[in-house]
């Protein structure tokens, strides 16, 4: 059996240059695809936190839930008013806003959720948030963050980011 041994140095140089150029084209393509998100024009997304509501007991997720609500009936099915003598309840006008929510599994550790950044790009938006955990409690709560989003049928997706995790949801048209 004969083995092929290139005796011509030009032939070897040609093969090497083909391999290198093919590899660099792949790198350029991957870099341009990864940078598409970075080059998109972004603008701040106006978000207003909705306060003094709680997640109803029949909603007990096992994993973090992200969703939007665009009518009073669905909102009332998910959340109740947490009225005390001296707090103010946020008002919601579903003709002007849509509700977004982050609902975590029930826990006996004091947990809060805070949005750190909200940016809009084209028909989507990024919402970056962090959670803070405190002391152990003698009862369980369902950590929840409710916020207002503009009613805008151009907004089609929300991507929630926390730490290294990311979850994208589709926003239904109103």
Secondary structure, DSSP 8 states (H G I E B T S, - for coil): --------HHHHHHHHHHHHHHHHHHHHHHHHHHHHHHHS--EE---EEE-SEEE-TT---SS-EEEEE-SHHHHHHHEEE---SS-------TTTEEEEEEEEEEEEEEEEEEEEEEEEETTEEEEEEEEEEEEEEEEEEEEEEEEEEE--TT--EEEEEETTEEEEEE----
